[in-house]
């Protein structure tokens, strides 16, 4: 129990901003339902939601995946709070800014932090710490449900501490919870070290490097100080000796991606939904920026020129890649702003652009809403990824790599694909590409696990695949028509534009001879002339 005197002293303990500083600057504006700290919006909610979220995730995805998701959320919250402290109190000594993380945790009602030791040296890039957590939200709410845990449960808090510390050292810091109140201990105890100090083979370090940090597109970098980047090793094989999913998916375009990255060029990556465009963008980003940069995914439809202008002014020296998703939906004002800044080289030194689209370059060029100066600024070396229907010869390797990546998680059963099942996969339509293939494999994996009559235990057979997905691939004509319908649904092609393209193509193939073009389309010459008005014939 903390006495009133000790409680009062906590408000002014430590460096700035103290708890008193933070609490004095919280603004509650009931008229707009807005709570803020230094213009950063805060939201109050019941602490019990943390345990409810954890339970739902465990029930839906299993303990390992639930833990990874909550570590990710906590890690991201920690890095964002670290960035917030540095930008909101720019005059702070870096040591005060670093230790402010413990006060942020206390101010927000998550946990009261007691320092056992906190040894850090930014010049030597060294860190080791141990803290006691009192009244932690996750552990307390776990106990409030009259439950006892067999392992530590403060996943989001551990992720937060790791993310906050990692921001300041520009290298991965990993915290571990060695005692937890939810397990019956008097309090929670956490120990933090650099990933290198824990060791590269440490299971928690591997989980952070392979599943937690990469999914957040790496850490935002602090400006100034030590410039050591977080090291996330590129894995070329899984523990099963199978090539990584990234290697297999990107193999046809890897040399193009390397050229774009080496030249420091903007990247335009096109291909159908689920073909691996984000994998390709992430690969270029890591090749160009290293793992210390930030990959920011931006939905073009919701962007405004004001947002872009503010972000450009704030970037300064940060190493960042902007991934503009579905560039055809970007407003003309945004296109103009980016095109002008790219042309004048009025550009933050560390910023690189990448754009994606489900349309081919020739289709993008034909879109009247897409500015040519913006499009061609991106499309210096355009990269096209194909859907699985055009990569039937690669499906076996992709499926093996995907299955190996899925079963790296110990919670999933270890199975292999039989030759017959690989042949069956090649015959499936899989219009959803990689996400659909993953769903098919995951379903088959669990069906095989519970199949008591399986002739070869541990092997996935064709009978384990969902029957509704085992249809043969569509004909090329069906695929072409489907592509047209997709474009019309996306408002990038109208019936009138389609008709004009057909007549123009007929004229081109007939060298401009109207009569020949009309016969080609099965219409009379006057009908052709009337319908193709505006298109200049050769004669």
Secondary structure, 3 states (H helix, E strand, C coil): CCCHHHHHHHCCCCCCCCHHHHHHCEEEEHHHCEEEECCEEECCCCCHHHHHHHHHHHHHHCHHHHHHHHHHHHHHHHHHHHHHHHHHCCCCCHHHHHHHHHHHHHHCCCCEEEEEEEEEECCCCEEEEEEEEECCHHHHHHHHCCCCCCCCCCHHHHHHHHHHHHHHHCCCEEEEEEECHHHCCCCEEEEEEEHHHHCCCCHHHHHHHHHHCHHHCCCCCCCCCCCCCCCCCCCCECCCCCECHHHHHHHHHHHHHHHHHHHCCCEEEECCCCCCHHHHHHHHHHHHHCCCCEEEEEEHHHCCHHHHHHHHHHHCCCCEEEEEECHHHCCHHHHHHHHHHHHHCCCCCCEEEEEEECCCHHHHHCCCCCCHHHHHHHCCCCEECCCHHHCHHHHHHHHHHHHHHHCCCCCCCCCEECHHHHHHHHCCCCCCHHHHHHHHHHHHHHHHHCCCCCCCCCEECHHHCCHHHCCCCCCHHHHHHHHHHHHHHCCCCCHHHHHHHHHHHHHHHCCCCHHHHHHHHCCCHHHHHHHCCCCCCCC
